[in-house]
């Protein structure tokens, strides 16, 4: 019997749909299978308080060339993230405010922080993007946690606290959970530590009008019925003639398959005996980060009126990171906040009313009591989301990167891999998802 498609793509997030789009343009037939009842993966844009907000990934930056090019091709407009005004730094229970890029820390801590950022960027450039396991000190760094490196090399409490805050914001994880090698690779993949942490010229510089899920929606539209929703994949088997993908009560055949879901979700699929041990280890040792994201909308942007930018970082309370989340030109005033790392784990699956109350109390501590009276509130517990099990990205455990080598990207027979975890540039971001999908499509086009 003729196969259902040249290529079956598992996952209708940005990576999977980028793969499908590129292959279709190259003349291949595709079929995209998605477990959810929607496209978009770890992006989700939905109405809250009368306008659309993002409860998943939402930002793009000027150095993220893959997503910027794709957004332009899809006709998606961008607008700048608001960041003007006073910022809040809530460290050790002391609420501080500052303007500009320099946080309000003691002078010695600021000097130590500047030195540490410079040193981390220098070390990151020693990690090859194609093969982080081939870095000169790969084994040593992979056995070391970021927490251990911090304790050895950063003497001041202020600089340590700043790195902790940045780590939770960037990874949705605690420094003790991160392989130092992976941390350095991630920094290199995204152009440096400060671009990861900043708004202006950084990874949080811009947003997409209508929400980031529009990327996937627009790529899915021309595919029509070739995108099959509510179709979780349970097994992927291959032989000399092709692959058979098994769902719940149905199977599909193709010449090749692309798995475009996080490694932690690929662990749920049966690949038979075809996968090498290194690939199987990648499935079990890249757990997702821990994030709960909330958005509160308001009748007026009271924080802007009081001179605040809407930015806040904290190492106390459930909300560890906050930004202005208003629409273009200040339309639809809103604040977005994040439960991160250990805090997200502590709050996962708690009652929504409890989370809302605790989150709004944090916003009130940052910006004043008016934060307690939103016009609407929504949050998403990504840890409890069954087809993500966390956000933003899969994070290799200590020792994993050197053990698995190039297994994250290397094809296994007729099965190829995509997803932001496999990206060389923009790893962890929407940009990395696009890069990975384009790479997978290029690999398969070379085999046709």
N, C-alpha and C positions, 0 to 999 in steps of 0.2 A: 504494500500500500504506500501511496505517496505520503511523505511527512506533512505535518500540519504547517510547518514553516521551515525556512533555512535555519533560523535561530530562535530559540525560546529564551526569553529574558525573565528572570524571576525577580520581581520587585519593580513597582511603578513609582519609585521616588525619582529624584533628579538624576541619579546615576543611571538607573535602568532606562529611563525615557530618553536620556541623552544618547545612550547606546542604540536604542531603537531608532531614534531620529537619524543618527549618522549611518546606520546600516541601511535603512530605507533609502536614504539619499544615494547610497552606493549600489542600489539595485537589489538588495537582499529582501526576502520576505521575513517578517518577524511576528512573534506572538508574545505579548507581555502579560505575565500572570501576577496578580497582586492579591495578597491575603486580606487587606483592608477593603472596605466598601468605598474607597476613594483613592485618588492618586495623590502623590506629594510626599510620602514617607515621613521624614522628620520635619517637614514644613506643614503647617496647618493654619490657614487664614479663615476666620469666621466672624460673623457679626457679633459685636459686643457694644451695647450702649448706642446703637444706631449707626455704627460704621464698622468696617472690617478691621480686625487687629490680627496680629500674628501670635499664635500660641506655640509655635515652633521656631525654627531658624528664620532670621529676618534680615540680617545685615550683610552688606557687601562693602568692599574696600577698594581703593584706587589701584592697588597692586594685584588684585584678583582678576587677572586678564581673561580667564576662561569664562567665568560667570558674567563678566561685564560684556564680553562679546556676544554671548548667548542672549542675554537680556535685550541687548540692542537688536539682534536679529529677530527676536520674538515681539518687538515693539513695546517692551515694558519700560515705563518711565521710572526714573529714580528721583529721589529728593534727599536733601542732606539731613542727617541726624542732628537735632537741636542740641547744642552743648554750651550755650553762652550763659555766663553767670556764675554764681557761687556754688561750689561743690561741697559735699559733706563727707567727712572721714570719721567713722565711728569705730575707734580702736580702743580695746581694753576698757570699754564702758565709758570712754570720754568722747563726747561729740565735738569734733573740730570742723572748721570750715576754711576754705581756701579758694583762690581764684587762679586761673592759668593751669599749667601742667605740673607745678611743684607742690606736692602734698605738704600739709602742715605737720611736719615731724621735726624733732631736734636736729640741729645742724650735723652732728656726727652721724646720725642715722641717714640723713639725706646724702651725705658724702659716701657713706657705706653703700647705700642703695645704688647710687650712680656707678660706683666701682663694680658692684655685683652685676648690674645689667650689662656693663661693658664686657666683663669677664664671661658671662653666660653667652652673649652674642659671639664672642671670639671662639669659645669652645663649640658652639653650635655649628659654626662654619666648617669644623673639622669632621662633621658627620655627613657622609655622602647621601644625597637624596635618593639615589638609585639603590643604595645598599647600606643602610645604617649599621648593619651588623659587621660591615667592613671598616668601620671607623678605627683609628689607631688604638684607642683604649676601649673598644666596644665591650669586651668582656667585663672589664673593671666597672665601667659606667652602667652596664645593664644589671649588674649585681647590687648597685647602689641606688637607694631611693633619693628622690629630691630632698626629702626631709633630712636624711643623713648628710647630704652635701651641704645643705643650708647650715646645719649645726656646726660643721667643720670649717666653713669658709665665710660665714656672715656673722660678725660678732655683735652687732647692735640689735636691740629689740625692735626698733622702728623699721629697719630694713628687713628683718625677718618677718615682721607682721605684714609689710607691704608685699613681700613675695607670697606669703600665705594667701592673702586676699586675691592677688592676681592669679594664682594657681587655681583657686576655686572658681573664679570667674571664667577663666579660659578653658578649663578641663571639666568642671563639675566634679572635682575629686580633691582629696586631701594630698598634701605633699608626700606623706608616707606611702601613698598608694601608687606613686608614679615612678617608673624606671627613669633614672637620670638620663640614660641613653635616649629613651623615647622623648623625654622632655626636650633634649637638645635637638633631636630630629625635628620635632614639631615646631620649635622656634625657627630653625633653619628653613623648614618648608613654608613658613609664613612670613619670612623676611625680617625676623628679629623679634625680640621680646616686646619692645615698646609698640611696634605696629599691631601686635596682638592685643595690647591692653588699651590703646588709645582710640578716640573717635576721629579727631582731625588727622587726615592722611593715614588712618588706621583701619583695622578690620571692621569697625563699627561706624564708618564714615557716612554711609548712605543706606536708604531703605527703598523698597519697591512699592510704587503706588498700587493699591489693591491687594497687597500682600504677596509674600514670597511663594505661596502655593501656586500663584499664577504661572510660575515657570513651568511646573509640571502639567498644569491644566492646558496650557497652550501647546505644549509638545504632544499631549495625548489627543487633542482634538482631531488632527488629521489621521491619526491611527484608527479612530473609530472602534469598531468591534474587535480589532486586533489587541485591544487592552481588555483583559478579562478581570473583573473585580470579584471580591469575595471568593478567591480561588487560592487558598493556602496550599503550598507545595509540601508534600510529605517525603518524597523520594526522588532522586535523580540517578538513573542508571544509564550506563553507556556500554556500547560494544563497537566493533569495527565499522559498523554501518551508520551509527548515529546515537542519539540519546532519547530516552523515554522519561518523561517527567510525570510523576504520579501525584494527583491531588486527592481530594476527598470524593471518591466515587467516579473519578474520571482520569484519563491519561492523555498525554499529548506527545507527539514525536517530532524530532527535528534533527538536522545534521549536527548542530552544536547547541550549547546552552551557556548563558551568562548568569551567574548568581550575583545579584546586585542588592544584597541585604547585608547588614552587619554580621561579622563572624559569629557573634553570640546567637543570632537567629539561624544561621546556617547549621549550627550544631543540632538543631531540631530535625534536620533532613537526613534521610538515609542515602548515602552515596555508594553503598555497597563496599566492595573491597578495593575500589579504584583509587581512593585518596591516599597519598603518602602520609606517613606519621607526622611530618612537620605541618601539613595542612590541617590535619585533625587537631593537632595541638593549638593551632591558631584559633580554631573554633571554641576551644574550652578556656583559653587563657587571654582573651581580650574582652573582659566584661565592660559593659557600658558605664559611662559616667552617671552621676546621680543628680537629677535636676527636676524641680517643680517650677513651672513658670506661671506668673500671675499678671493680669492686667486689670487696672482700675480706671474707669473713666469718670470725668467730672464735668460739672456745668461750666466751670471756668478754670483756666490754668493758674491757680492761685500761687503755685510755686514760682512761676515766671514773674507774676506780679510782685512777689516778695524778693525778686532778684536771684532766685535759684535756677540752676541749669536743669535740675531733675536728676543729676548724677549723685549717687551715694554708694559707698562701699563700707562694709561693716564686718567685724569679727564677732559680733554678739547679736542675738535675736535671730529669728528665722530668715529674714530677708537679708542676704549678704551682698546684693548688687541691685542697683536701681538706675533707670534712665527715664527721661522724658519719652513718652510713646505717642505723642500727639501726631496727627496727620500733617500733610503738607501745609505750610503756612500757619501752623498752629491750630488748624481745624481739628475738631474732635479731641479736646484735651484729655490726656491719659498719662498714666505712669505704668511702667513695666518693672517687675521685680522678680528675683530668682531665689529660691531655696536651693542651696548648693552643697554637694559633698555630704558630710556627716549629717548636716542639718536636714537635707532633703530625705535622707534615709530615715531620720527620726520622725518626719512628718508624712511619709508616704502612707497612703491608704487611710489616713485620719479623716474624720468627717470634714466635708467641704466648709461648713460653717466655722469650724475651729480654725482651719487654715486661713479663711478670710479674715476672721477677727485678729489673728496674730499678725498677718501680713499688713493689715491696715494700721495696726498699732505701731509697727516698724516705720511705715511711711509717715505717720504722725510724728514720730521721734525725729525723723529726718527733716520734715518740711512744715510741721505744724498741724494743729488739730483739725483743720479743714479736710485733711486726708482721710478722716474717719467717716466721711459722708460721700461716698462715690455715687454716681448715677447708675453705674453697673459694675459688676465684678465677674471675672472668670479666671479659672486657673486650670492647668493641665499637669497631672502627675505622670511624668514620662516614665518613671520607674514602674508604675503599675500598668502602663500602656502595653498590651500583650504583644504587639508587633514591633516594639522598639526595646522594651525592658530597660530603658534609660536613655540618656542624652548627655552630651552632644554626639559622642563618638566612642567607639571601642578603644580601651586603653590597655596595652600589653602589661601583664604582670612583670615583676622583676625577673630577669633571666629569659624572658620569652623571645625578644627580638633576636638575640644571638642564637637561640635554639632553633628558631624556625627559618632563619635565613631569608631567602626571597620567596617564601611560600605564600605570602599574602597576595602577590601579583602573578606568580607563575601559573600558567594553565596546567590543568590536570587532565591530560588526554583531550577530550572534546568539551571539557568544562572550563570556562574562563570566569574571571572574577572582576567585579567592579564595586564601587562604593567609596566614600570619602576616606575610609580606613586604608585603602590601597593607594591613595594618591601620593604623588611625589611633590606636587605643589598644591598649597591650599589644604593640606591634610586637616580633616576635622571640620571643614567649612563647606558651604554650598559650592564654592569654587573647586574644592577637591573632588566633589561628586561629579561635577562636569568634566574635569580633567580625566577622572577614572573612566567615565563612560566613553569619552573620545578614544582613550587608549585601548579599551576593550574592543571597540569597533574597528580600530586600525589593525589589531591582532587578527581579528576574524576575517577582515577583508583580505589580508595577506594569505589566508588559508583557502579562499574560495577559488 
